[in-house]
Amino acid sequence: MQSIKHDPPKIAYSIREAVAATGCSRTWLYTMISNNKLRSTRVAGRRIIPAEALHALIVGEP
């Protein structure tokens, strides 16, 4: 019998993952971060974008 793998939902995206998930450019994402329109944080030297912040930006929520 084949097991079914269920990946947990993503809670955060790296910049590379956010680019792939949204189709937006790295430059645009960094611009949104620098203009305080997209929340992000640094974890272990990497820029991480919380999933809810990315979703809110895409759907146009404040």
Secondary structure, DSSP 8 states (H G I E B T S, - for coil): ----------SEEEHHHHHHHH---HHHHHHHHHTTSS--EEETTEEEEEHHHHHHHHHT--
